[in-house]
């Protein structure tokens, strides 16, 4: 069963998948950590980030026409990241802020985020069309990266490196910066944070900006790596992202990263062992289920999940 399997190649493939899941999940779990609310529109921002970058790289929007500028991929990546962050702030103002003082804010917020996700997808279909799109072939270098006997496409290696850099940057921001301390204070107790002079609404808005920017980058890099963008591309990753943050521990950024790599490696190794992708999701989710049976709060979770 193990004959002919290049384990170094499979390990790198698993790191690619895990990096993609982790980058998506850290933005997902950041909002839960601050508001105790699942932002179920996160996958639509993931999709919009990819299309923002595509529009800036190609200089056009399929349903709207030409743009006044065209950017190289790296500049488009940064600009699309900022645009995705601004969409996140808009999402908070429309879907979450008006409901914050309601007694059923957690359930109402989830419902309103689902509505916004559907609206974002409909707008994307109108602007970019329902048919799949692709980044230009030469958007990034096409020379593969060789590591020992394993070979990765440049875009896959980019996902791994970018994920590590952004996750470390987020961890440093949350742990050592003034904004990070404010975010942690609001996550712990918003009323006490207000008494300490923290602008809670501004902190929540910045949390949404960071979360959405990370989600947008995840969508851009994954869309580049698999060479396919479409308005529903975020839906498959939403369920896996939710599973990742539950297994890692709701609200735990390190837990989301750990859960992402566990899921990615399990998926890839299950394909290598069974020689088919038919059981990939089943095997991965059985493993995640067993982890939750042993540790219901997740691997790095420290508190119970609030029920809607």
C-alpha positions as CSV (number, residue, x, y, z in Angstrom):
1,X,0.0,0.0,0.0
2,X,2.9,2.4,0.7
3,X,5.0,1.4,-2.3
4,X,5.6,4.1,-4.8
5,X,4.4,7.0,-2.5
6,X,6.7,10.0,-2.4
7,X,6.1,11.0,1.2
8,X,8.1,14.3,0.8
9,X,5.9,15.3,-2.0
10,X,2.7,14.3,-0.1
11,X,3.9,16.3,2.9
12,X,4.4,19.4,0.8
13,X,1.0,18.9,-0.8
14,X,-0.5,18.7,2.7
15,X,1.3,21.8,3.8
16,X,-0.2,23.6,0.8
17,X,-3.7,22.5,1.6
18,X,-3.2,23.2,5.3
19,X,-1.8,26.6,4.7
20,X,-4.9,27.5,2.6
21,X,-7.3,26.3,5.3
22,X,-5.3,28.0,8.0
23,X,-5.2,31.4,6.3
24,X,-9.0,31.3,5.7
25,X,-9.7,30.0,9.3
26,X,-7.7,32.6,11.2
27,X,-9.9,35.4,9.8
28,X,-12.9,33.3,10.6
29,X,-11.9,32.7,14.2
30,X,-10.8,36.3,14.9
31,X,-14.4,37.6,14.7
32,X,-15.7,34.8,16.8
33,X,-13.0,35.6,19.4
34,X,-14.1,39.3,19.5
35,X,-17.9,39.0,19.2
36,X,-18.7,35.3,19.9
37,X,-20.5,35.4,16.6
38,X,-19.9,33.2,13.5
39,X,-19.5,35.5,10.5
40,X,-21.1,33.2,7.9
41,X,-20.3,35.8,5.1
42,X,-16.6,35.2,5.5
43,X,-16.5,32.8,2.5
44,X,-18.0,35.5,0.3
45,X,-15.3,38.0,1.1
46,X,-12.8,35.2,0.4
47,X,-14.4,35.1,-3.1
48,X,-14.6,38.9,-3.5
49,X,-10.9,39.3,-2.7
50,X,-10.0,36.9,-5.5
51,X,-12.1,38.8,-8.0
52,X,-10.8,42.2,-6.9
53,X,-7.3,41.0,-7.6
54,X,-8.3,39.5,-10.9
55,X,-10.0,42.7,-12.0
56,X,-6.9,44.8,-11.1
57,X,-4.5,42.4,-12.8
58,X,-6.5,42.2,-16.0
59,X,-7.7,45.8,-16.0
60,X,-11.3,44.9,-16.6
61,X,-14.5,43.5,-15.1
62,X,-16.4,41.1,-17.3
63,X,-19.8,42.6,-16.7
64,X,-18.8,46.2,-16.3
65,X,-16.1,46.9,-18.8
66,X,-12.5,48.2,-18.6
67,X,-10.9,49.7,-15.5
68,X,-8.8,52.9,-15.7
69,X,-5.7,51.0,-14.5
70,X,-3.9,47.7,-14.6
71,X,-1.6,46.5,-11.8
72,X,1.1,43.9,-11.5
73,X,0.0,40.9,-9.4
74,X,1.9,41.9,-6.3
75,X,0.3,45.4,-6.3
76,X,-3.1,44.0,-7.1
77,X,-2.7,41.5,-4.2
78,X,-2.1,44.4,-1.7
79,X,-4.9,46.6,-3.2
80,X,-7.4,43.7,-3.2
81,X,-6.4,42.9,0.4
82,X,-7.3,46.4,1.4
83,X,-10.6,46.3,-0.6
84,X,-11.6,43.0,1.0
85,X,-10.9,44.6,4.4
86,X,-13.1,47.5,3.6
87,X,-15.9,45.1,2.6
88,X,-15.5,43.5,6.0
89,X,-16.0,46.9,7.7
90,X,-19.1,47.5,5.5
91,X,-20.4,44.0,6.5
92,X,-20.0,44.9,10.2
93,X,-21.9,48.2,9.8
94,X,-24.7,46.6,7.8
95,X,-25.1,43.1,9.2
96,X,-23.8,43.2,12.8
97,X,-23.7,46.7,14.3
98,X,-27.4,47.3,14.2
99,X,-28.1,44.0,16.0
100,X,-25.4,44.3,18.6
101,X,-27.7,45.4,21.5
102,X,-30.5,42.9,20.8
103,X,-30.9,40.0,23.2
104,X,-30.7,37.5,20.3
105,X,-27.7,39.2,18.7
106,X,-25.8,36.0,18.2
107,X,-28.5,34.2,16.2
108,X,-29.6,37.4,14.4
109,X,-26.0,38.2,13.4
110,X,-25.5,34.7,11.9
111,X,-28.8,35.1,9.9
112,X,-27.9,38.6,8.7
113,X,-24.4,37.4,7.7
114,X,-25.9,34.6,5.6
115,X,-28.1,37.2,3.9
116,X,-25.1,39.4,3.1
117,X,-23.2,36.4,1.7
118,X,-26.0,35.7,-0.7
119,X,-26.0,39.4,-1.7
120,X,-22.3,39.5,-2.3
121,X,-22.4,36.3,-4.4
122,X,-25.3,37.8,-6.5
123,X,-23.3,41.0,-7.0
124,X,-20.2,39.0,-8.0
125,X,-22.3,37.0,-10.6
126,X,-23.6,40.3,-12.0
127,X,-20.1,41.9,-12.2
128,X,-17.9,38.9,-13.1
129,X,-20.3,36.4,-14.6
130,X,-21.1,32.9,-13.4
131,X,-18.6,31.1,-15.6
132,X,-15.2,30.3,-14.1
133,X,-12.3,32.8,-14.5
134,X,-8.6,32.5,-14.3
135,X,-5.6,34.7,-13.5
136,X,-3.3,35.4,-16.5
137,X,-0.8,32.6,-17.1
138,X,2.2,34.9,-16.3
139,X,0.7,36.6,-13.2
140,X,3.4,35.0,-11.1
141,X,6.5,33.0,-12.1
142,X,5.7,29.6,-13.5
143,X,9.0,28.0,-12.6
144,X,8.3,25.3,-10.0
145,X,10.1,25.2,-6.6
146,X,12.1,22.1,-6.0
147,X,12.6,21.0,-2.4
148,X,14.6,17.7,-2.3
149,X,12.8,15.3,-4.5
150,X,9.5,17.1,-4.2
151,X,8.3,19.8,-6.6
152,X,5.7,22.5,-6.0
153,X,4.3,25.0,-8.4
154,X,5.4,28.5,-7.5
155,X,1.8,29.5,-6.7
156,X,1.5,26.6,-4.2
157,X,4.8,27.6,-2.5
158,X,3.5,31.2,-2.4
159,X,0.4,30.0,-0.4
160,X,2.6,28.2,2.1
161,X,5.0,31.1,2.6
162,X,2.3,33.9,2.7
163,X,0.2,31.9,5.1
164,X,3.1,31.5,7.5
165,X,4.1,35.2,7.3
166,X,0.5,36.5,7.7
167,X,-0.3,34.2,10.6
168,X,2.9,35.1,12.5
169,X,2.2,38.8,11.8
170,X,-1.3,38.5,13.2
171,X,-0.1,36.6,16.2
172,X,2.5,39.4,16.9
173,X,-0.2,42.1,16.3
174,X,-2.6,40.5,18.8
175,X,0.0,39.8,21.4
176,X,2.2,42.9,21.4
177,X,0.5,45.8,19.8
178,X,-1.8,48.3,21.4
179,X,-4.6,47.3,18.9
180,X,-4.0,43.7,19.8
181,X,-4.4,44.4,23.5
182,X,-7.6,46.3,22.7
183,X,-9.0,43.4,20.7
184,X,-8.2,41.0,23.5
185,X,-9.8,43.2,26.0
186,X,-13.0,43.6,23.9
187,X,-13.0,39.8,23.4
188,X,-12.8,39.2,27.1
189,X,-15.4,41.8,28.3
190,X,-16.7,44.6,26.1
191,X,-18.2,46.5,29.1
192,X,-15.0,46.4,31.1
193,X,-13.1,47.5,27.9
194,X,-15.3,50.6,27.6
195,X,-14.6,51.5,31.3
196,X,-10.9,51.3,30.4
197,X,-11.4,53.9,27.7
198,X,-11.2,51.5,24.7
199,X,-13.3,52.5,21.7
200,X,-15.2,49.2,21.4
201,X,-16.9,50.0,18.1
202,X,-13.7,51.1,16.4
203,X,-11.9,48.0,17.7
204,X,-14.6,45.7,16.3
205,X,-14.4,47.6,13.0
206,X,-10.7,47.1,12.8
207,X,-11.1,43.4,13.7
208,X,-13.5,43.0,10.8
209,X,-11.0,44.8,8.5
210,X,-8.2,42.4,9.5
211,X,-10.4,39.4,9.3
212,X,-11.7,40.2,5.9
213,X,-8.3,41.2,4.6
214,X,-6.9,37.8,5.6
215,X,-9.9,36.1,4.0
216,X,-9.4,38.1,0.8
217,X,-5.7,37.1,0.6
218,X,-6.7,33.5,1.2
219,X,-9.1,33.7,-1.8
220,X,-6.6,35.4,-4.0
221,X,-3.8,32.9,-3.4
222,X,-6.0,29.8,-3.5
223,X,-7.7,31.0,-6.7
224,X,-4.3,31.6,-8.2
225,X,-3.0,28.2,-7.1
226,X,-5.9,26.1,-8.4
227,X,-6.3,28.4,-11.5
228,X,-10.1,28.8,-11.0
229,X,-12.3,31.6,-9.7
230,X,-16.1,31.6,-9.6
231,X,-18.7,33.4,-7.5
232,X,-19.4,30.3,-5.4
233,X,-15.8,29.3,-4.8
234,X,-16.0,30.2,-1.1
235,X,-18.8,27.7,-0.3
236,X,-16.7,24.5,-0.2
237,X,-14.1,26.1,2.0
238,X,-16.7,27.6,4.5
239,X,-17.7,24.2,6.0
240,X,-14.0,23.1,6.3
241,X,-13.1,26.5,7.8
242,X,-15.8,26.1,10.4
243,X,-14.6,22.5,11.2
244,X,-11.1,23.8,11.5
245,X,-11.9,26.5,14.0
246,X,-14.1,24.2,16.1
247,X,-11.4,21.5,16.2
248,X,-8.6,24.1,16.9
249,X,-10.7,25.9,19.6
250,X,-13.3,28.6,18.9
251,X,-11.6,32.0,19.1
252,X,-8.1,30.6,19.2
253,X,-5.8,31.8,16.3
254,X,-3.1,29.2,17.0
255,X,-5.8,26.6,17.2
256,X,-7.2,27.6,13.8
257,X,-3.7,27.3,12.3
258,X,-3.2,23.9,13.9
259,X,-6.6,22.7,12.8
260,X,-6.0,23.9,9.3
261,X,-2.8,21.9,9.0
262,X,-4.3,18.8,10.5
263,X,-7.2,18.9,8.0
264,X,-4.9,19.6,5.0
265,X,-2.4,16.9,5.9
266,X,-5.1,14.4,6.6
267,X,-6.8,15.0,3.3
268,X,-3.6,14.7,1.3
269,X,-2.3,11.6,3.1
270,X,-5.7,9.9,2.9
271,X,-5.5,10.2,-0.9
272,X,-2.0,8.9,-1.0
273,X,-3.0,5.9,1.1
274,X,-6.3,5.0,-0.5
275,X,-5.2,6.0,-4.1
276,X,-8.5,7.8,-4.5
277,X,-10.0,11.1,-3.5
278,X,-13.5,9.6,-2.9
279,X,-12.9,9.1,0.8
280,X,-10.8,12.3,1.4
281,X,-13.4,14.3,3.2
282,X,-14.9,11.4,5.0
283,X,-11.6,10.3,6.5
284,X,-10.6,13.9,7.4
285,X,-13.9,14.7,9.1
286,X,-13.9,11.4,11.0
287,X,-10.5,12.3,12.4
288,X,-11.8,15.8,13.4
289,X,-14.8,14.2,15.0
290,X,-12.6,11.9,17.1
291,X,-10.5,14.9,18.2
292,X,-13.7,16.6,19.4
293,X,-14.8,13.5,21.3
294,X,-11.5,13.5,23.2
295,X,-11.4,17.3,23.6
296,X,-14.8,18.9,23.1
297,X,-13.5,22.5,23.4
298,X,-11.0,22.0,20.7
299,X,-7.2,21.4,20.8
300,X,-6.3,24.9,22.0
301,X,-9.8,26.1,23.2
302,X,-10.1,27.5,26.7
303,X,-13.7,28.3,27.0
304,X,-17.1,26.9,26.1
305,X,-18.7,27.9,22.8
306,X,-21.7,30.3,23.3
307,X,-24.8,28.8,21.9
308,X,-27.0,30.9,19.6
